[in-house]
Amino acid sequence: MTAFFALANLTAPLFILIGVGYGLTRWGRWPIAASDALTRFVFAVAIPTLLFRLMSDFAREPRVDARLLIAFFGGCLIVYVIARLVAWAIFGMDGAAQSIFAMGGIFANNVLLGVPLAKVALGETALPAVSLVLVFNSLSLWTLVTISMEWARRREFSARGIAKTLVAVVRNPVVASILIGTAFGYTGVALPAFVDRTLELVSQAAIPLSLIALGMGLAGFGAKSGWDVSSAIAFVKLVLHPAAVFALAWLLALPPLETAAIVMLAALPIGANVYLMSRHFDVLAGPVAAAIVLTTLLAAVTTPLVLTLCRAPP
């Protein structure tokens, strides 16, 4: 219990910043344009700068255990199958709705919330493991939902659709910054002091701004319908997903830090990308929006609890 309160105290400021962002848009009447601009800056500049600077030293860090990819994405696949069965058996959803329902159970807010939480709760030594997951996360999960949706609607795979997904992922600023930073690190060239200091200053803004942007974005979601479906998605995301990832990490005997990092990522609330998927495919947009808000609120308690249960260092 002491460990839980220590972690809750450590992570509370992060969720308070989310609340600040939510309040600015909801009650402060900041325009949606401000939220969009701040989110764009965080995704395109602040977080990529933080990750580039971190990964530029990756070659000198201890190697990340690649088994964590098997544990994390293996857990994703297991939960995806279970969630589709739940969507079919309990809610009578068709294949397209099942795909979005299941994606809500495995696609977390790994950038805006995962990176700050990892840095605060686990320390910078956990960020290489988090970065490794980030590189493959959008690539694998967007590909999975694209294949799943096309099969549900047309019973065929589109190579063009998958190729567009791959290109979009590689061009994503977060993924690109990790790849470029890692490649730069292996050159052995040190960043000039004034460049490194500039990047450091921008990196320091990444954590608070990402959380405020997340809160501002949440205020724009309509979350008034489909609470039975939303609650089911939330249960899958906050309970089944971390449990599956932890089980695989335990079976693979991953080191404690890597285990804590990937279980924390699995325990995070649903990412906004799932809402984009629901809007893009015109399926479950309302319940997904409600589930994003619900899981973000619950994560203020469940994330410290999950970190405590997997005995992450405070």
Secondary structure, 3 states (H helix, E strand, C coil): CHHHHHHHHHHHHHHHHHHHHHHHHHCCCCCHHHHHHHHHHHHHHHHHHHHHHHHCCHHHCCCCCCHHHHHHHHHHHHHHHHHHHHHHHCCCCCHHHHHHHHHHCCCECHHHHHHHHHHHHHCHHHHHHHHHHHHHHHHHHHHHHHHHHHHHHHCCCCHHHHHHHHHHHHHCHHHHHHHHHHHHHHHCCCCCHHHHHHHHHHHHHHHHHHHHHHHHHHHCCCCCCCHHHHHHHHHHHHHHHHHHHHHHHHHCCCCHHHHHHHHHHHCCCECHHHHHHHHHHCCCHHHHHHHHHHHHHHHHHHHHHHHHHCCCCC
